[in-house]
């Protein structure tokens, strides 16, 4: 057993949350070490999560756009036995670039990078096992746990990472399957289902809820499902009873009695905190019933000098919110004011088409304020939508019952995850709906949809305010 490193702060995990926590601590004058089990920094976000899946999506979108715009002029079909690696030719370049960026940032801030697996041996002590099996100890005043999450696999789903896969192993496919069943209809499931459907794979997405991504506005997810079905996909509302590999194909028996067969199966039934091997009990840490670390509003655990951030503490489990959690946690332990907590966090889902939301949905506005006025802008009614061939998009603007105050925005369509930030800034600044009417947008742009939706609300408001015509007196008789 070698070494006994004294640190002000040890961050376990170098994903978005851990990275921001480490940088904030270094800028605050702390001696910081980041422990990462992968050879490169970046965590699961870079290795198997956000970066790889979005890289595959970009390639898929390029192919789908080419097929749509050049139909009839070229043979826009993928060859038989298409290798998945051929669709991800840029992946290694993208991942390497992200590794270099994060590594340079840590080095620039004087943060030590320790490659190995960490586990607690006490509230202030850690044991780190290197790839060669060598062990070292580290003692630290504070710790931030940012180990992320891993796919949750129920006992009844026999994942073998060859025929029945999870969201980590799906990117290890050698060849593009002809058919794919996906269990689950959350964010990850919807993204992969729409990507593979756009590549010509026959996809069935199965979930107990009547629609996918059930926390979003049903009008938005309804449009997504229609696009998914136009691409050849199928959404099946129902519970699975049994999942097997019969030696030829995967078989899913539904409680309804229906049987789904496909070449491959992807299990996307949620994620769980990656706390295995960390031995949190040795540090005295408490875990919730769902297996996440329990924290307060400052991301502090029940052990006052240990914080936890990112997926390991549960929802919202977004990269952007995880980064902010890392920053705020370290600000708290340093005694710094982190600023007002962000109440307006956008949600972005990188499916095909994209979906995004910020603020209140129509249903939430009715529930909270007793009423709402809604404006809609359909991409097929926007000039840029025509030019780009975006015929399935919708921007939905939610205002109060008087149609004056902006309460939320929901979008489905290509560019939704970018467009949503304009609505976010509107909410943060407390702007009125009329701001989107009175200002000028570039033409042609998809951002014009904000003005069209706001005009829709203004028209409804005008109809409400318009006086009713008076009843004319009856004409006098001769």
N, C-alpha and C positions, 0 to 999 in steps of 0.2 A: 504494500500500500504506500504510494508515494504522494508527496505534496499535501499541503494543508493551507489552501489559498484563502487569504482574508479579503473579502469584498464588501463594499457598501451595499451593492445590490446584485443579485443573480437573477437573470431572466431565463426561465426554462421555456424554450420555444422561440423560433425566429420568424414566425409568420407576421401578418400585418399588425396584430396586437402587441406581440413581443418586441417587434422592431421599433414601433413608436414609443413603447415604454422605455426601452434601452436608450434611445436617442434623447428623450426628455430628461432622463436621469443623468446622462452624461453632461448635458447642457446645464444641469443644476449642480455640477461639480462633484458628482459621485463617481467612485471607481466601480465600473460595471463590467460584468461578464455575461455573455449569452451562451447558453448550452443548447446545442442542436444535434439531434441524433443523425440527421442527414449530413453528408459530406459538405453540401452547399447550404447556405442560408436561404430563407424564404418560406420554409415550412410546407405544409400540405397545400397551401394556396398555390405555390409555384410548382410543386412536384406533381400533384395529381388533381388539384381542384380548379380554381378559377382560371389560371393562365392556360393550362392545356385545353380545358373544355371550350374556352372562348376562342382559342386559336383554331380548334376544329370547326367552331361555328363560323368563323370568318371565311374559312376555305369553303364550307358548305354554302354560305351565302353567295360567294363569288360564282360557284357552280350553278346554283339555283337562278341567279340573276341572268347569267349567260344563257341558260336553258330557256328562260322566259322570253328574253329579248331576241334570241336568235333562232327560235323555233321555226323550222321549215328551211332555214338557210344552212344549218349545220346539224350533224348527228350529235345531239346533246344528251347522250346517254353514257353512263359509266360502264366500263367493260366488265365481263364476268370475272368472278374471283378477284375483285378489286381489293388490293392491300390497303388496310387502314393507314399504315405508315405513309402511303403515298398521299393521303389527304392531310397529313400533318407534317409535311416536309419542312415547314417553317418552325415547327414546335421547338426543336433543340436550339435553334437560333434565338427564339423568343425567350425560352427559359434561361439560356446562358446569359443573355443580355440582362435579364432581371436579376440573376444571381450576381452578376458583376456590379450592378447598380447598388443592390443592398449591401454586398460585401464592402464596396467602396465607402458607402455611407457609414457603416459601423467603424471601419478603419479610420475614416476622417474624424470621427468623434471619439477616438481613443477607446473603443469598446472591444474587449477581448472576445474572440470566438472560440469556444471549446467544443470540439466534435466528440460526442459521446452520449450515452444514455444516463440520465440522472435519476436518483431516487433519494428521498428524504431518509436520513438516519436520526434526525432530531429536528426540533423547531428551527434551529439555525444552521444545521449541518446537512450536507449533501454528499453522496457518493456518486462519482462519475466513472462509468465503465467505457473505455475506449474501444475502437474496433478491433484492436489487438488483444483485448481482454484485460489490459492494464487498468488498475483502479487508482483513483486519486480522490482526496477529500477536499471539499470546499466549505468554508465557513462564511456566512454572510449576515449582515445586520438586517437586511430586508430581502424579500423574494417576491417575484411576480411569476405566477404560473400562467403560461400562454401556450399550452400544449395542443390546443385545438380539439378536433373531434375525429371520429372514424365512422364508417357506415354501420348502422344498426341492422343486424341480421337476425330475424326471429328464428326460433329453433325449428319451425316447420319448413324453412326454406333452406335446402341443402346446397349452399353456395360452394362450388368447387373451383371457381375462377377460370373455368374452361368452357363449360356449357351454361352454367348458372353463375352469373357474375354480380359483383356489387359495383358501386359508383367509382371505386378505385381501380378495379381490374378491367372495367369496360374499355379503357383506353389501351389495354394490352391485346385487344383483338388483332389477330393476324389478317383476317379477311372480313370484308363487309358482309354481314349475314343477309340472307334473302328475307328472313322474317325475324321479328323480335317482339317478345312480350315484356312489358315493363310493369312491375308491381309498385304501386304508389303513384301519386299525382301531385306531389309537392313541387318545389322550385327545381330541384335537380332532375326529377323525373320528367317534368314538362320540357325542360331544356333538351335533354337527350332524346326524348320522344320526337320532338319536332325536328331536331337535327337529322336523326336517322330517317325520318319520313321524307324530308327534303332530299335525301340522298337516294331515294327510291326503295328503301327497305319497307316491307309491310309490317307496320307497328300497331300493336294493341296496347293501350295504357289502361290498367285496371286499378280501381280504387273504390273504397267504400262510400266516398262522398259523391254527390250527384254531378259535381263539376270539379275540374282541377284547380289547384292553387286557391282553395276555398276561402282564404282570407281576403281575396281581392273582390272588387265589384263584379257581380255576376254578368253585367253587361259587357265588361272587358273580357272576362274569361270565356263568355259565350262566343265572342268574335274569334278568340284564339282557337277554340274547339272547331269552329267552322273552317278556319284556315288549315288546321291540322287534318281535318277530314278531307278537305280538297286536295291535300298532298298525299292522300291514300291511307292516312292513319285512322284509327278507330278508338273512341273512348268508351270504356265499359264500366258502368257504375255497379259495383258488386264486390263482395268479399271472396277472397280465395280460401279454399278449404284444404287443398293439398297441392304440393309442388313436387314434381319428380322429373328425372331424366330417364327415359325408357331405353336408352342405348342408341336411339336414332334422333330423337328430338325432345325438347322440353314439353312437359304437360302440366297445365294448370287446371285443376278442378275447382269450379266456382260453387258457392253455396246455392246458386240458382239451378245448378245441374249442368250448366254449359261447360264445355271443355275447350280450352284454348291450346293449340299446338304451335310451336315455333322452333326455328333453328337454334336460337339463343334466348336467354331470359336475363333480364336486368332487375335486381332487387334494389329499390329506392324507397325503403320504408323508414326514413329518418336517419338521424345520426346521434351518436352518444359521445360523451366526453372521453378523451383518450387518456384516462388516468391509470391504466394498467402499467405496472412496473414502477410507478412513481412513489408508491407506498405513502400516500397522504396521511394515513393513520399515524405513522411515526412522527409526523409534525403536529398531530392533534387536530387535523382539519375535518370539518363536517361536510358530508355529501347529502344532497337532497334525495327525495324518493325516486326521482328520475335519473339519478346518477351524476348530476352536475354539482359543481362546487357552489356552496351557498355564500353569497356576498351581500354587503349593504350597498347604499347608494353611491359609495366611493369605490366600489369593487374590492372592498376589504373583507377578507374571510373572518371567521370566528377567532383566528389567531392574528392579533392586531398588526404584526409586522409582515404578514403574508397577504398578498393581493392576488386576485385571479381575474383574467380578462379574456375576451373573445369567446369562441365556441364552447370553451370548457365551463362557462357559466350559463349556457343555454341561450334561448332566443334573445334578440333577433338574429344573432349569428351571421351578421353581414360584415364583409371586409371593412367597409367604411366605418360602421359603428364600433367594430373591434379596435380599429386604430384609435378612435376617440377614447374608448375605454382605457387603453394603454396609457395614453397621454394624461387623462384625468386621474388615474390611479396614482401615477408617480407625482403629479402635482400635489395630490393630497398628502402623500408621505413626506414630501419636501416642505409642506406648509405653504404652498403657493396657491393663489386663487386661480382655478382653472377656467373661470368665466362661467356664464350661465349655461346650464345643461341644455343641450339641443333638444327641443321638443318636436322639431320638424325634421324627421329623418326620412329621406326618400327610399323607396323600395324599387329595385330594378331586377327584372327577370330576363335573362338573355336567351329566351326561347325564339322560335321563328313563327310568328313575329314577336318582337319584344313586348313586354308589359311593364308598366311602371305606375307608381302611385305615391302621392304625398298628401298629408293632411287628412281630412275627413272624406269618407265616401258618401254617396247620396243617402244610404240607409243610416249611417252614423250621424249625419247631419239632422235627419228627421228625429232620430232617437234623442240626440242631445239638445236640440233647439226647437223641436216640435214642428219643423218645416224646412224646406229647401227649395231653391230654384236652380235648375240645371240647364247648362248650355252645352250643345254638342257641335263638334266640327268633324266631319267625316273626311278622311284623306282623299277619297275619290272626288270630293268637291273642292279640293285645294289644287292650284295649278302645279305645284311641285309634285303632288301625288300623282297627277296625270303623267307628268314627264318621266317620273321614276317608276311608273307602273305599280304604285302602291295603292291597291284597291281595297285593302282590308283594314285600314287604320281608323282609329277614332280617338279624339281628345274630348274628354268629358270634364267640364268645369262645374264645380259645386259651389253655390253661393247661399247666403242666408235666405230666409223666406221672402225678404224684400228685394232680393236680387242685387244687393249693394256690396256686401262684404264677401271676399273670397274665403272659402273654407277648405277647399281641396281640389286636387286635379288627379284624374286617372287617365292613362293613355295605353292603347294597344296599337302596335304598328312599328315598322322599322324606324329607328331613331328615338323610340320612346324613352330609353334610359338616358339619353342626352337632353331631350326636350323637357323632361320632368323638372330639371333644375330651374327653369324659368318660373315654373309654378312655385317651386320651393322659395325662391327669392321673393316672389310676390307675397307669400304667406309670412315670411320673416319680416318683411317691411310693412306688413299690415295694409297692403294696398287695396284699393277698391276695385271692383270688377271693371269700372269705367276706365281705369288706367290702361287696360288692354285695348280699349276702343279708341282712346284719344292719342295713342302713340303709333308710330309708323314702323312697320316691319319690312325687312327686305323682301323683294318680290323677284322670283318665286322662291319661297321657303316653306318648310313644314311648320316653322314657328308661327306663321300666319294663322295656324289653326287656333291659337289663343285668341286672336282678334275675332275670328269667326264665331267661336264659342261665346265670347263676351257679347258680341252683337246679338246672338241668339237670346241671351239673358236679357239684354236691354230691350229687345223687341217684346219679350214676354212681360217685362216690367211696364212698358208703354201701353200694352193692351190692358193691363190691370188698372192703370191710372186713367185710361181714356174714359171720358164721361159717356154714359149711355145716351143714345139719341132720345130726345123727348117725343112723346106720343103726339102726333099732330091732331089738332082738333078736327072733328068731323065736319065735312063741308055743309054749309047751311042749305036747306032745301029751297027750291024756287018759290 
